[in-house]
Amino acid sequence: MKSTLKSTLCVALMASSAHGAGALAQSIKLADLKPGTYQIEPYHTQVVFSILHFGLTNFNGMFAGASGTLQLDPAKLADSKLEVSVPVASISTTVPILTEELKGRDWFDATMFPVATFVSTAVVATGQDSARVTGNLTLHGVTRPVILSAQLLGASVNPLSKAYTIGFEVSGTIRRGDFGIKTDIPAVGDEVRLRIAGPFEAKQ
């Protein structure tokens, strides 16, 4: 009897939790988003990178503290504009000594090049809830064109900030050698895969 009651309570709690989570982030199409100016919500924005290490494992790291704006026009998506800045010194990995090494002159040289920026040049819908964002990435003092894929995850009023917020999952691939970061290539991979969690809050 106790086991049955415990199972029933667990199922009820999981169902309630799932319902609450769904209510927070509504599934929505790009065309349904509110037009206007949005700011990056920095606390939940993560720029995660993955690189092949000695041909054995994919090693991940992360940048935080992003800032920037999104000028969004769902009716004319091509007129939308994205600008993002990321402090290079915010880099972190699971190996403290490596984190400090990556900030140094042989890698990102965070003192000389403290900020990485992305400025969009074109936004094109690829589906009802996805888009291709082309732009210029400036990293390590070098500017190169980059193509990113953006997937809309949801939109709703953030229960903490009370601001209307839209959330995207963004992905893309760059070659670090193109930006002058060539240390240990090819032992440590040239190709870097990016995955970005991007929440944007409507400006009041």
Buried (B, 14 or more C-beta within 10 A) or exposed (E): EEEEEEEEEEEEEEEEEEEEEEEEBEEBEBEEBEBEEBBBBBEEBBBBBBBBBEEEEEBBBBBBBBBBBBBBBBEEBEEBBBBBBBBBBBBBBEEEEBBEBBBEEEBBBBEEBEEBBBBBEBBEBEEEBBBBBEBEBBBBEEEEEBEBBBBBBBBBBBEEEEBBBBBBBBEBEBBBBBBEBBBEEEEBBBEBBBBBBBBBBBEE
